[in-house]
Amino acid sequence: MDTPHDPLAGLRPAADSRDPRASALLRSFSPGMPLQDRPVLLGLPYDGGIPSRPGARFGPKALREALGAYGTFDGQRELGEVVDMGDLTLASMNGARTHARIEEASRNLFTAGARPIFIGGDHGLTGSLIRGLAAARPSLRLALVTIDAHLDVREYDNESSLSSGTPFRRALETPILSGARTAMLGIRYLANSRYYVSWAREQGIHLYTVEDIAERGAVAVTREALSRIMKDADALYLSVDIDAADAAVAPGVSAVGVGGLSSREMIDVVRTVSAEPRLLGADLMELSPPHDENARTARLTARLLLEILSARG
């Protein structure tokens, strides 16, 4: 892992020692540090798969800084420490090399027994993260929850043509995942074509729209999704594209859109998924700070990270 700079530099310390900030939970990785069953943060500062609205490569830095807006007490207990691996060095790499490097990093973390949370970054990288998990645990029966406005199951020609629209097509090509163990929440139909909606349904993917969540409630929909995909699963992976949130609460994303989830709905879905004890890893993707307003999107993303950590105890 590359840590070319201290990822904690510049984070705002607490002004009151009796009111610690969540940024204090981060502990920089050092060689020999045990990772087994520990939450581990790894930044993926790459947005090469988002040619029309770049900026997500700055997401990991903005998320870490936004942790300073929150405390460490979740209402019941103090949150535990997180091992921060820093950011992978990716800026000078082409797409195929970037994805290969990220797959390797994912494989290494899962092989070490870590419970990683990846922060990006281009959502297209999630396909490589799950491929890395498949390399580390080839006999795993994985379930997947995505929180995303988009299906992200576009066809692609080769590793050089990967984009933010292809990650779950690639993930479903691995032997550890199936459509029947995949649930996609927050889907907006006007953001997805008939062709790809039909393809997703043919794979057995469970689709839940923004309207489903608005009408039935985020917790109820998420629990139903989990009950369907976890029946024969050994482990669960959560992938969050912040563009699932409405533009009013999350303008700083790669694919901004209206009619999305509220911040409360985003929190409730992430909290409910994270309470599943078989959760093995997660990612938070497409925070794009150059397009943010008053760090609203960064703060929402940081809050979702803390929800994952809180549920893990």
C-alpha positions, 0 to 999 in steps of 0.5 A: 500500500502506498501512503505518500503523505499522512492522510490525517494531516490537516484534520481539525482537532477537537477544541474541547478534549471532552468532545472528541471529533470522529477524525480522531478515530483514524489511526495511520497504518504501520507495518505489523499492525494487525488487521484481522476483523478490524475496520480498515479505511483505504482511499481510491483517488481516481476518477478516470471512468468519469470523463464528463464531470471529474472531481471524485479523485478528491473524495477521500481527502474531503471525506476524512476532513468532514469527519471533523464535523462529527463526534464519536459517541453514537448515543450508546457507546464510543466508536472504535478506532479505524486503521487508515491505510492512506490512499493508493497512488493511482493518478499516473496510471491508465485505466487497466493498470489502475483497476489491476492495482485496486484489485490487488489491494482489495485481495490483500486486505481481504486475505489479511482478514480486514473488514475494509471500507473503501472511499473513492473515487470512481464507482467503476472501481467497485468491480475491481474491489469485488474481483479482489474479494473473489480472488481472496475468497473464491468459494465465498457466496457473496450477497451485494447491496447497492445504493445507487440511482443507476444500475451500473451494469453497462456492457464493456469491451475490455479492461481499458473501457471500464467506466463508472457504469460497468462495476456490477456487470463485472462483479456479477461475472465473478463466481462468488456473486449472483443476481439472486443475491444482489439488491439495488436500492434507490434506482431511478428509472428515468436514469436507466434504460429499458435495456439494462433494466430488463437485463438486470431483471433477467439476472434475478437482481432485486430492484427497489426504486426511490418510489418504493422507499418513499412509499414503504419506508427505507428500513422496511424496504432494506429489511425485505431486500436483505431477507431475499439476498441473504438466504444462502449467503456467507457474507455481504458487501455494501456499495454506496454511490452518493448520487443516490441522494437527491441533489438538494442534499448531495450536489457534490457527486459525479452524476447529480440528479433530482428525485433521489433519496433524502439524507435520512433515507440514505442513513436508514438504508446504510444503518440497516444494511450495516447491522447485518453481522455478515457484512464483510466490506463496503465502499462509499463512492463518487463524492466529488468535492469540486461540485459540492456546496458548503461540504454538504455532500462530504458531510453526508458521506462521512455520516454514512461512514460513521453509520457503518462503524457504529453498526459494527460496534 
